[in-house]
Amino acid sequence: MGAPSPATDQDGEVWVTAGVAAQMLRVNVGTVRRYAAADKIAHARTLGGHTRFLLSDLEALQKRLTRKEPAA
């Protein structure tokens, strides 16, 4: 049994689990959930009550978190 595959919605947007999001951002799953609660990343609930995160938002957040400011 492997990791769940990403889900694609009718608009072609890719949604991933909190675990995948945490791996991408190199943070704890709880941190991902706090980001979602603060509306820093798009999220949705499945019919089963699981949270899914929008891959494009995660990629944008990942870029912001890893962007380095030039030294003064």
mmCIF file of the C-alpha atoms, coordinates in Angstrom:
data_MODEL
# 
_entry.id   MODEL 
# 
loop_
_atom_site.group_PDB 
_atom_site.id 
_atom_site.type_symbol 
_atom_site.label_atom_id 
_atom_site.label_alt_id 
_atom_site.label_comp_id 
_atom_site.label_asym_id 
_atom_site.label_entity_id 
_atom_site.label_seq_id 
_atom_site.pdbx_PDB_ins_code 
_atom_site.Cartn_x 
_atom_site.Cartn_y 
_atom_site.Cartn_z 
_atom_site.occupancy 
_atom_site.B_iso_or_equiv 
_atom_site.pdbx_formal_charge 
_atom_site.auth_seq_id 
_atom_site.auth_comp_id 
_atom_site.auth_asym_id 
_atom_site.auth_atom_id 
_atom_site.pdbx_PDB_model_num 
ATOM 1  C CA . MET A 1 1  ? 0.000   0.000  0.000   1.00 0.00 ? 1  MET A CA 1 
ATOM 2  C CA . GLY A 1 2  ? 1.632   3.245  -1.165  1.00 0.00 ? 2  GLY A CA 1 
ATOM 3  C CA . ALA A 1 3  ? 0.987   6.895  -0.632  1.00 0.00 ? 3  ALA A CA 1 
ATOM 4  C CA . PRO A 1 4  ? -2.287  8.255  -1.999  1.00 0.00 ? 4  PRO A CA 1 
ATOM 5  C CA . SER A 1 5  ? -1.973  9.774  -5.430  1.00 0.00 ? 5  SER A CA 1 
ATOM 6  C CA . PRO A 1 6  ? -2.850  13.421 -5.995  1.00 0.00 ? 6  PRO A CA 1 
ATOM 7  C CA . ALA A 1 7  ? -6.425  14.131 -7.040  1.00 0.00 ? 7  ALA A CA 1 
ATOM 8  C CA . THR A 1 8  ? -7.343  16.343 -9.977  1.00 0.00 ? 8  THR A CA 1 
ATOM 9  C CA . ASP A 1 9  ? -10.598 18.275 -9.914  1.00 0.00 ? 9  ASP A CA 1 
ATOM 10 C CA . GLN A 1 10 ? -12.863 19.110 -12.859 1.00 0.00 ? 10 GLN A CA 1 
ATOM 11 C CA . ASP A 1 11 ? -10.901 22.314 -13.522 1.00 0.00 ? 11 ASP A CA 1 
ATOM 12 C CA . GLY A 1 12 ? -7.635  20.379 -13.799 1.00 0.00 ? 12 GLY A CA 1 
ATOM 13 C CA . GLU A 1 13 ? -6.332  21.631 -10.449 1.00 0.00 ? 13 GLU A CA 1 
ATOM 14 C CA . VAL A 1 14 ? -4.249  19.101 -8.509  1.00 0.00 ? 14 VAL A CA 1 
ATOM 15 C CA . TRP A 1 15 ? -4.985  18.568 -4.802  1.00 0.00 ? 15 TRP A CA 1 
ATOM 16 C CA . VAL A 1 16 ? -2.679  16.672 -2.416  1.00 0.00 ? 16 VAL A CA 1 
ATOM 17 C CA . THR A 1 17 ? -2.829  15.341 1.134   1.00 0.00 ? 17 THR A CA 1 
ATOM 18 C CA . ALA A 1 18 ? -1.478  17.138 4.195   1.00 0.00 ? 18 ALA A CA 1 
ATOM 19 C CA . GLY A 1 19 ? 1.410   14.673 4.305   1.00 0.00 ? 19 GLY A CA 1 
ATOM 20 C CA . VAL A 1 20 ? 2.466   15.468 0.753   1.00 0.00 ? 20 VAL A CA 1 
ATOM 21 C CA . ALA A 1 21 ? 2.099   19.196 1.443   1.00 0.00 ? 21 ALA A CA 1 
ATOM 22 C CA . ALA A 1 22 ? 4.270   18.868 4.567   1.00 0.00 ? 22 ALA A CA 1 
ATOM 23 C CA . GLN A 1 23 ? 6.977   17.026 2.622   1.00 0.00 ? 23 GLN A CA 1 
ATOM 24 C CA . MET A 1 24 ? 6.976   19.671 -0.100  1.00 0.00 ? 24 MET A CA 1 
ATOM 25 C CA . LEU A 1 25 ? 7.312   22.503 2.399   1.00 0.00 ? 25 LEU A CA 1 
ATOM 26 C CA . ARG A 1 26 ? 9.649   20.555 4.711   1.00 0.00 ? 26 ARG A CA 1 
ATOM 27 C CA . VAL A 1 27 ? 7.442   21.218 7.715   1.00 0.00 ? 27 VAL A CA 1 
ATOM 28 C CA . ASN A 1 28 ? 5.289   19.188 10.088  1.00 0.00 ? 28 ASN A CA 1 
ATOM 29 C CA . VAL A 1 29 ? 1.746   18.231 9.085   1.00 0.00 ? 29 VAL A CA 1 
ATOM 30 C CA . GLY A 1 30 ? 0.469   20.401 11.959  1.00 0.00 ? 30 GLY A CA 1 
ATOM 31 C CA . THR A 1 31 ? 2.212   23.399 10.417  1.00 0.00 ? 31 THR A CA 1 
ATOM 32 C CA . VAL A 1 32 ? 0.444   22.743 7.116   1.00 0.00 ? 32 VAL A CA 1 
ATOM 33 C CA . ARG A 1 33 ? -2.879  22.659 8.934   1.00 0.00 ? 33 ARG A CA 1 
ATOM 34 C CA . ARG A 1 34 ? -2.068  25.978 10.663  1.00 0.00 ? 34 ARG A CA 1 
ATOM 35 C CA . TYR A 1 35 ? -1.201  27.528 7.284   1.00 0.00 ? 35 TYR A CA 1 
ATOM 36 C CA . ALA A 1 36 ? -4.589  26.360 6.023   1.00 0.00 ? 36 ALA A CA 1 
ATOM 37 C CA . ALA A 1 37 ? -6.394  27.744 9.072   1.00 0.00 ? 37 ALA A CA 1 
ATOM 38 C CA . ALA A 1 38 ? -4.669  31.101 8.453   1.00 0.00 ? 38 ALA A CA 1 
ATOM 39 C CA . ASP A 1 39 ? -5.683  30.937 4.754   1.00 0.00 ? 39 ASP A CA 1 
ATOM 40 C CA . LYS A 1 40 ? -2.055  30.922 3.601   1.00 0.00 ? 40 LYS A CA 1 
ATOM 41 C CA . ILE A 1 41 ? -2.805  27.952 1.332   1.00 0.00 ? 41 ILE A CA 1 
ATOM 42 C CA . ALA A 1 42 ? -5.981  26.834 -0.379  1.00 0.00 ? 42 ALA A CA 1 
ATOM 43 C CA . HIS A 1 43 ? -7.588  23.756 1.102   1.00 0.00 ? 43 HIS A CA 1 
ATOM 44 C CA . ALA A 1 44 ? -10.774 21.764 0.818   1.00 0.00 ? 44 ALA A CA 1 
ATOM 45 C CA . ARG A 1 45 ? -12.470 18.962 2.705   1.00 0.00 ? 45 ARG A CA 1 
ATOM 46 C CA . THR A 1 46 ? -13.331 15.689 1.024   1.00 0.00 ? 46 THR A CA 1 
ATOM 47 C CA . LEU A 1 47 ? -16.660 13.969 1.610   1.00 0.00 ? 47 LEU A CA 1 
ATOM 48 C CA . GLY A 1 48 ? -14.785 11.689 4.006   1.00 0.00 ? 48 GLY A CA 1 
ATOM 49 C CA . GLY A 1 49 ? -13.604 14.684 6.057   1.00 0.00 ? 49 GLY A CA 1 
ATOM 50 C CA . HIS A 1 50 ? -9.973  14.661 4.899   1.00 0.00 ? 50 HIS A CA 1 
ATOM 51 C CA . THR A 1 51 ? -8.211  17.898 4.001   1.00 0.00 ? 51 THR A CA 1 
ATOM 52 C CA . ARG A 1 52 ? -6.638  18.396 0.586   1.00 0.00 ? 52 ARG A CA 1 
ATOM 53 C CA . PHE A 1 53 ? -4.307  21.190 -0.467  1.00 0.00 ? 53 PHE A CA 1 
ATOM 54 C CA . LEU A 1 54 ? -3.998  22.929 -3.816  1.00 0.00 ? 54 LEU A CA 1 
ATOM 55 C CA . LEU A 1 55 ? -0.668  21.999 -5.391  1.00 0.00 ? 55 LEU A CA 1 
ATOM 56 C CA . SER A 1 56 ? -0.215  25.333 -7.185  1.00 0.00 ? 56 SER A CA 1 
ATOM 57 C CA . ASP A 1 57 ? -0.605  27.227 -3.877  1.00 0.00 ? 57 ASP A CA 1 
ATOM 58 C CA . LEU A 1 58 ? 1.911   24.923 -2.218  1.00 0.00 ? 58 LEU A CA 1 
ATOM 59 C CA . GLU A 1 59 ? 4.414   25.519 -5.013  1.00 0.00 ? 59 GLU A CA 1 
ATOM 60 C CA . ALA A 1 60 ? 3.963   29.295 -4.703  1.00 0.00 ? 60 ALA A CA 1 
ATOM 61 C CA . LEU A 1 61 ? 4.377   29.146 -0.925  1.00 0.00 ? 61 LEU A CA 1 
ATOM 62 C CA . GLN A 1 62 ? 7.425   26.923 -1.325  1.00 0.00 ? 62 GLN A CA 1 
ATOM 63 C CA . LYS A 1 63 ? 9.024   29.556 -3.576  1.00 0.00 ? 63 LYS A CA 1 
ATOM 64 C CA . ARG A 1 64 ? 8.271   32.320 -1.068  1.00 0.00 ? 64 ARG A CA 1 
ATOM 65 C CA . LEU A 1 65 ? 9.719   30.281 1.798   1.00 0.00 ? 65 LEU A CA 1 
ATOM 66 C CA . THR A 1 66 ? 12.914  29.394 -0.068  1.00 0.00 ? 66 THR A CA 1 
ATOM 67 C CA . ARG A 1 67 ? 13.521  32.780 -1.714  1.00 0.00 ? 67 ARG A CA 1 
ATOM 68 C CA . LYS A 1 68 ? 16.695  34.276 -0.360  1.00 0.00 ? 68 LYS A CA 1 
ATOM 69 C CA . GLU A 1 69 ? 17.102  37.984 0.086   1.00 0.00 ? 69 GLU A CA 1 
ATOM 70 C CA . PRO A 1 70 ? 20.379  39.463 -1.228  1.00 0.00 ? 70 PRO A CA 1 
ATOM 71 C CA . ALA A 1 71 ? 22.933  40.306 1.421   1.00 0.00 ? 71 ALA A CA 1 
ATOM 72 C CA . ALA A 1 72 ? 23.324  44.013 2.095   1.00 0.00 ? 72 ALA A CA 1 
# 
